[in-house]
Amino acid sequence: MHAVGFDLDETLAATSRDRTRILADATDRADAPDLSRDAYLDAHAEHSGRDSRQPVFEALLEGRDTDATAEQVTAAYRREIEAAMEPVPGAADLVDALRRDHRVGLLTDGPVETQRSKLQALGWSDLFDATVVTGSLPAPKPDRGAFLALADALGVPPDRVVYVGDHPDNDVAGAADAGLTPVQVVYEGGPEPHPEAAATVRRAALAEDLPGVVARLS
């Protein structure tokens, strides 16, 4: 294997607060109506914008009796997410260690401005050899084009890339469909392992265990 690609959210970084709580805190901050997490996810799947989540909140607030604007809720939600985002222990050192012998990239779903703002908040803007945000692509994960875009950005054939992520469908099945070798990150309360995962690794031990997993897959 010549390269390792990573997912960001819930793989290399996780929020210190539940996402439902973060959404509630954001709507409180913006003095907006309560929004359910399920409604947010449905709107995100349909309306996620290229640069920010504003189209998502425009859809959620449409027809609601409120003076809060989608722009205000978007800004509040981004601040809450960034404040809650914490790196998995040893994540940056893990990436640095892997870069000694591999190209290392990031493929993350979401609007470009939103995801790059997270990286800036984490101090990871220059951590990877290549960063691909699906907001700049025709379709997000699990579309095979997203994974092929990562391999292309890394300059490595897809079958020489290990892809590490937590989501069974978006990360594992999507990577496998594109010809990458998927490794699933597992954690308490998270999704069950997908049968197409070439290996699993506990998030709490990611920094310690992943280099050995990559070596074995090589």
C-alpha positions as CSV (number, residue, x, y, z in Angstrom):
1,M,0.0,0.0,0.0
2,H,1.4,3.4,-1.0
3,A,-1.2,5.7,0.6
4,V,-3.6,6.0,3.5
5,G,-6.8,8.0,3.3
6,F,-8.9,9.1,6.3
7,D,-12.4,10.2,7.0
8,L,-12.5,13.2,9.4
9,D,-15.7,13.3,11.5
10,E,-15.9,10.5,14.1
11,T,-12.7,9.0,12.8
12,L,-9.8,11.4,13.4
13,A,-11.9,13.8,15.4
14,A,-15.1,13.6,17.4
15,T,-17.4,16.0,19.2
16,S,-17.3,16.3,23.0
17,R,-21.1,16.8,23.0
18,D,-23.8,14.8,21.3
19,R,-24.7,16.2,17.9
20,T,-28.4,16.6,19.0
21,R,-27.2,18.7,21.9
22,I,-25.0,20.8,19.5
23,L,-27.9,21.5,17.2
24,A,-30.1,22.5,20.2
25,D,-27.3,24.8,21.5
26,A,-27.0,26.4,18.1
27,T,-30.7,27.1,17.7
28,D,-30.7,28.6,21.2
29,R,-27.8,30.8,20.4
30,A,-29.5,32.1,17.2
31,D,-32.9,32.4,18.9
32,A,-34.3,30.0,16.3
33,P,-37.1,27.3,16.7
34,D,-36.1,23.9,17.9
35,L,-35.0,21.6,15.1
36,S,-34.8,17.8,15.3
37,R,-31.6,15.9,14.4
38,D,-33.6,13.7,12.1
39,A,-35.0,16.6,10.2
40,Y,-31.5,18.1,10.0
41,L,-30.0,14.9,8.5
42,D,-32.8,14.7,6.0
43,A,-32.3,18.3,4.9
44,H,-28.5,17.8,4.9
45,A,-28.9,14.9,2.5
46,E,-31.0,16.9,0.1
47,H,-29.7,20.5,0.4
48,S,-26.1,20.4,1.6
49,G,-24.4,23.3,0.0
50,R,-21.0,23.5,-1.7
51,D,-19.6,26.1,0.7
52,S,-21.7,26.1,3.9
53,R,-24.7,24.5,5.6
54,Q,-26.8,27.6,4.9
55,P,-29.0,25.8,2.3
56,V,-29.8,23.1,4.9
57,F,-31.0,25.7,7.4
58,E,-32.9,27.6,4.8
59,A,-34.9,24.4,4.1
60,L,-35.4,23.8,7.8
61,L,-36.6,27.3,8.6
62,E,-38.8,27.7,5.5
63,G,-42.3,28.5,6.7
64,R,-41.4,28.7,10.4
65,D,-42.5,31.7,12.4
66,T,-39.1,33.1,13.4
67,D,-36.9,36.2,13.0
68,A,-33.8,34.0,13.0
69,T,-32.2,33.8,9.5
70,A,-30.5,30.7,8.0
71,E,-27.3,32.6,7.9
72,Q,-27.4,33.2,11.7
73,V,-28.2,29.6,12.5
74,T,-25.5,28.4,10.1
75,A,-22.9,30.6,11.9
76,A,-24.1,29.4,15.3
77,Y,-24.0,25.8,14.4
78,R,-20.5,26.1,13.0
79,R,-19.3,27.8,16.1
80,E,-20.8,25.0,18.3
81,I,-19.3,22.3,16.2
82,E,-15.8,23.8,16.1
83,A,-16.0,24.4,19.9
84,A,-17.0,20.7,20.5
85,M,-14.6,19.1,18.0
86,E,-11.7,17.3,19.6
87,P,-8.9,15.2,18.0
88,V,-8.7,11.5,18.7
89,P,-5.7,11.0,21.0
90,G,-2.5,10.8,18.9
91,A,-4.3,11.5,15.6
92,A,-1.8,14.2,14.3
93,D,1.2,12.1,15.4
94,L,-0.3,9.1,13.6
95,V,-0.6,11.0,10.4
96,D,3.0,12.3,10.7
97,A,4.2,8.8,11.3
98,L,2.4,7.3,8.3
99,R,3.7,10.1,6.1
100,R,7.2,8.8,6.5
101,D,6.4,5.9,4.2
102,H,3.1,6.7,2.6
103,R,1.1,9.5,1.0
104,V,-1.6,10.4,3.4
105,G,-4.9,12.1,2.5
106,L,-8.2,13.2,3.9
107,L,-11.6,12.7,2.2
108,T,-14.4,14.3,4.2
109,D,-18.1,14.9,3.5
110,G,-19.6,18.3,3.8
111,P,-19.5,21.9,2.5
112,V,-16.0,23.1,1.6
113,E,-15.9,26.1,3.9
114,T,-17.3,24.1,6.8
115,Q,-14.9,21.2,6.7
116,R,-11.8,23.4,6.1
117,S,-12.9,25.5,9.0
118,K,-12.9,22.4,11.2
119,L,-9.4,21.6,10.0
120,Q,-8.2,25.1,10.8
121,A,-9.8,24.9,14.3
122,L,-8.0,21.6,14.9
123,G,-4.7,23.0,13.6
124,W,-4.7,20.5,10.7
125,S,-4.8,22.7,7.7
126,D,-1.4,21.4,6.5
127,L,-1.4,18.0,8.1
128,F,-2.2,16.0,5.0
129,D,-0.6,15.5,1.6
130,A,-4.0,16.0,0.0
131,T,-7.4,17.1,1.3
132,V,-10.6,16.4,-0.7
133,V,-13.9,17.9,0.6
134,T,-16.9,16.4,-1.2
135,G,-18.7,19.8,-1.3
136,S,-16.5,20.5,-4.3
137,L,-17.5,17.2,-6.1
138,P,-20.6,16.2,-8.0
139,A,-21.6,13.8,-5.2
140,P,-20.5,12.9,-1.6
141,K,-19.5,9.6,-0.2
142,P,-20.3,6.8,-0.9
143,D,-20.1,7.8,-4.5
144,R,-17.1,6.1,-6.0
145,G,-16.0,9.3,-7.7
146,A,-15.2,10.8,-4.3
147,F,-12.8,8.0,-3.5
148,L,-11.3,8.1,-6.9
149,A,-10.8,11.9,-6.5
150,L,-8.8,11.2,-3.3
151,A,-6.6,8.6,-5.0
152,D,-6.0,11.0,-7.9
153,A,-5.1,13.8,-5.5
154,L,-2.6,11.5,-3.8
155,G,-1.2,10.4,-7.1
156,V,-1.7,6.7,-6.2
157,P,-3.8,4.0,-7.9
158,P,-7.0,3.2,-5.9
159,D,-5.9,-0.4,-5.2
160,R,-2.8,0.9,-3.4
161,V,-4.8,3.1,-1.0
162,V,-6.0,2.1,2.5
163,Y,-9.1,4.1,3.5
164,V,-9.9,4.5,7.2
165,G,-13.4,5.6,8.3
166,D,-16.2,4.8,10.7
167,H,-19.4,4.8,8.6
168,P,-20.3,1.3,7.2
169,D,-21.9,2.5,4.0
170,N,-20.3,5.9,3.3
171,D,-16.7,4.9,4.2
172,V,-16.4,1.1,4.1
173,A,-18.7,0.1,1.3
174,G,-17.9,3.3,-0.7
175,A,-14.2,2.7,-0.5
176,A,-14.5,-1.0,-1.4
177,D,-16.7,-0.1,-4.5
178,A,-14.0,2.3,-5.7
179,G,-11.3,-0.3,-5.3
180,L,-9.7,1.1,-2.2
181,T,-9.0,-1.2,0.9
182,P,-11.3,-0.1,3.7
183,V,-10.4,-0.2,7.4
184,Q,-13.4,0.5,9.7
185,V,-12.9,2.6,12.9
186,V,-15.2,1.2,15.7
187,Y,-16.1,2.7,19.0
188,E,-18.7,2.3,21.8
189,G,-22.1,3.3,20.6
190,G,-21.0,3.4,17.0
191,P,-22.0,1.3,13.9
192,E,-21.4,-2.4,13.6
193,P,-18.5,-3.5,11.5
194,H,-19.3,-3.8,7.8
195,P,-18.5,-7.2,6.1
196,E,-16.5,-5.5,3.4
197,A,-14.0,-4.0,5.9
198,A,-10.6,-5.5,5.4
199,A,-9.9,-4.8,9.1
200,T,-11.3,-3.0,12.1
201,V,-9.5,-0.8,14.6
202,R,-10.7,0.7,17.9
203,R,-10.8,4.5,17.8
204,A,-9.4,4.7,21.3
205,A,-6.3,2.8,20.0
206,L,-6.2,4.2,16.5
207,A,-2.7,5.8,16.9
208,E,-1.2,2.6,18.4
209,D,-2.9,0.0,16.2
210,L,-3.4,1.5,12.7
211,P,0.3,1.4,11.6
212,G,0.4,-2.3,12.2
213,V,-2.9,-2.9,10.4
214,V,-1.6,-0.9,7.4
215,A,1.7,-2.9,7.4
216,R,-0.3,-6.2,7.4
217,L,-2.5,-5.1,4.6
218,S,0.6,-4.2,2.6
